[in-house]
Amino acid sequence: MNNDEKQDIKTAISNLNLIYSDFEFKETDLTEYNSDSSVPIVGEILITYKPSRKSIKYKTGHGSSWPAKFEFDLKTNAYMTR
């Protein structure tokens, strides 16, 4: 997670009066490295809301809009139920 994404996530959590430390973030790099340096970095991030133990996985990488998807899921209470 780059610094801009991290700030977006912290803001989204704070705007809903939730606590950042209640979330666990596990990133996985899925880039297939080869000699072509133009291959975009791809991966996924698994975010778990500790109080409900609900986890949602998002695709990350070049062109990804996962922070917006995470914010939408927060706003629609996707993390509040199992």
KAVEN-V805377 format. One record per residue. N is the residue number from 0. PHI is phi in whole degrees, -180 to 180 (none if undefined). Layout:
n,phi
N,PHI
N,PHI
This chain:
n,phi
0,none
1,-81
2,-62
3,-64
4,-63
5,-61
6,-66
7,-60
8,-66
9,-61
10,-65
11,-60
12,-65
13,-63
14,-62
15,-102
16,57
17,-102
18,-112
19,-54
20,-70
21,-79
22,-111
23,-116
24,-120
25,-124
26,-101
27,-130
28,-86
29,-111
30,-65
31,-94
32,-81
33,-148
34,-77
35,-86
36,-74
37,-88
38,-67
39,-69
40,-76
41,-130
42,-173
43,-149
44,-131
45,-104
46,-113
47,-118
48,-93
49,-58
50,-60
51,-100
52,62
53,-83
54,-121
55,-135
56,-105
57,-127
58,-80
59,-119
60,119
61,-56
62,81
63,-74
64,-116
65,-60
66,-61
67,-68
68,-66
69,-62
70,-61
71,-59
72,-63
73,-63
74,-66
75,-99
76,63
77,-62
78,-89
79,-90
80,-124
81,-93
